[in-house]
Amino acid sequence: MTAMESTEPTAPTGPAEFTAEEAVPVLRVEDAAAVVAWYGRLGFVRQWEHRFEPGFPAFVEVARGGVRLFLSEHTGDARPGTLVHLRVRDVDPVASEFGVRVEDAPWAREVELRDPDGNRLRIGTPTE
């Protein structure tokens, strides 16, 4: 079997009462306000911000449609350079906005962007 082939899904195991409804990536950032502005170029909007006290590190949620990201200034929350993959209907407007070239792969047409803190967003339109 190659990496491109799929297998039949297996029945879930584990506690029956555990039902995951959403996964929200946490990205480590140095300056949440600057990174929120950068994600605004992709249409993300700041939903809320939390600080334990003024001057403490920020923890921020940005969202666009049903996609949410947590941006954290807390050093232990995530590693710099995290990769998040986003599927979109049309990757071309993203490529145009950021002045990057679309790469054609067997599974998708993709671009890879880096936010101001080096976190990577691979944004793609599936080829099927």
Legacy VTK file of the C-alpha trace (Angstrom):
# vtk DataFile Version 3.0
C-alpha trace
ASCII
DATASET POLYDATA
POINTS 128 float
0.000 0.000 0.000
1.307 3.477 -0.832
0.792 6.659 1.157
-1.819 7.773 -1.371
-3.997 4.675 -0.919
-6.640 4.604 1.768
-7.930 1.787 3.887
-11.401 1.111 5.167
-12.086 3.061 8.359
-12.056 1.023 11.520
-14.650 1.155 14.253
-13.731 3.644 16.987
-12.425 2.301 20.253
-12.218 3.945 23.646
-14.849 5.360 25.962
-18.278 5.494 24.333
-19.058 8.821 26.001
-16.022 10.499 24.387
-17.066 12.284 21.215
-14.589 14.775 19.800
-16.398 17.611 18.055
-13.515 19.789 16.945
-9.732 20.063 16.952
-8.322 23.569 17.379
-4.588 23.978 16.692
-2.547 26.077 19.128
0.211 28.163 17.533
3.039 29.744 19.537
3.439 33.461 18.806
5.566 36.276 20.241
3.271 39.223 19.480
-0.373 38.160 19.293
-1.590 41.543 18.021
0.805 41.476 15.042
-0.061 37.865 14.232
-3.808 38.554 14.450
-3.324 41.297 11.834
-1.411 38.852 9.591
-4.161 36.219 9.859
-6.623 38.998 8.989
-5.151 38.920 5.462
-6.615 35.395 5.234
-10.001 36.588 6.488
-9.573 35.422 10.086
-11.160 37.641 12.742
-10.166 37.938 16.399
-12.886 36.375 18.557
-11.486 36.954 22.043
-8.276 37.482 23.995
-7.346 36.347 27.503
-4.555 37.526 29.834
-4.292 36.515 33.468
-3.233 40.094 34.273
-2.255 43.175 32.261
1.197 42.672 30.783
0.970 38.874 30.963
1.118 36.706 27.808
-1.976 36.705 25.614
-4.039 33.730 24.447
-6.194 34.665 21.448
-8.729 32.931 19.235
-9.065 33.830 15.556
-11.717 32.307 13.317
-12.966 32.253 9.772
-16.160 30.326 9.153
-15.865 27.026 10.981
-12.056 27.172 11.245
-10.568 28.329 14.541
-6.960 28.820 15.613
-5.590 29.575 19.070
-2.588 31.932 19.159
-0.599 31.746 22.379
2.205 33.909 23.736
2.713 31.333 26.533
6.077 29.602 26.009
4.924 26.096 26.934
1.773 25.919 24.811
3.226 24.980 21.425
6.469 24.755 19.515
7.484 27.440 17.037
7.179 26.393 13.404
4.019 24.328 13.820
2.360 23.182 10.574
-1.399 23.514 10.026
-3.069 22.330 6.825
-6.173 24.169 5.623
-8.395 23.015 2.759
-10.007 25.721 0.660
-12.213 25.719 -2.438
-9.770 27.845 -4.430
-6.163 28.379 -3.405
-5.438 30.901 -6.183
-6.729 34.015 -4.336
-4.516 33.106 -1.356
-1.493 32.777 -3.631
-2.306 36.130 -5.217
-2.741 37.920 -1.853
0.638 36.702 -0.596
2.533 36.771 -3.903
3.449 33.083 -3.844
3.313 30.366 -6.472
0.843 27.482 -6.298
2.501 24.054 -6.274
0.700 21.256 -8.097
0.870 17.939 -6.226
-1.006 14.716 -7.003
-3.341 15.287 -4.024
-3.863 19.073 -4.151
-2.845 22.472 -5.461
-1.066 24.088 -2.489
0.804 27.064 -1.139
2.796 27.253 2.055
2.849 30.458 4.064
4.700 31.399 7.250
3.163 33.712 9.798
5.368 36.370 11.467
6.516 33.783 14.049
7.390 31.079 11.534
4.312 28.889 11.969
3.508 27.245 8.656
0.138 27.172 6.944
-0.165 24.759 4.056
-3.291 25.837 2.203
-4.633 23.672 -0.556
-7.426 22.765 -2.908
-7.836 18.987 -3.318
-7.399 17.798 -6.904
-10.344 15.388 -6.733
LINES 1 129
128 0 1 2 3 4 5 6 7 8 9 10 11 12 13 14 15 16 17 18 19 20 21 22 23 24 25 26 27 28 29 30 31 32 33 34 35 36 37 38 39 40 41 42 43 44 45 46 47 48 49 50 51 52 53 54 55 56 57 58 59 60 61 62 63 64 65 66 67 68 69 70 71 72 73 74 75 76 77 78 79 80 81 82 83 84 85 86 87 88 89 90 91 92 93 94 95 96 97 98 99 100 101 102 103 104 105 106 107 108 109 110 111 112 113 114 115 116 117 118 119 120 121 122 123 124 125 126 127
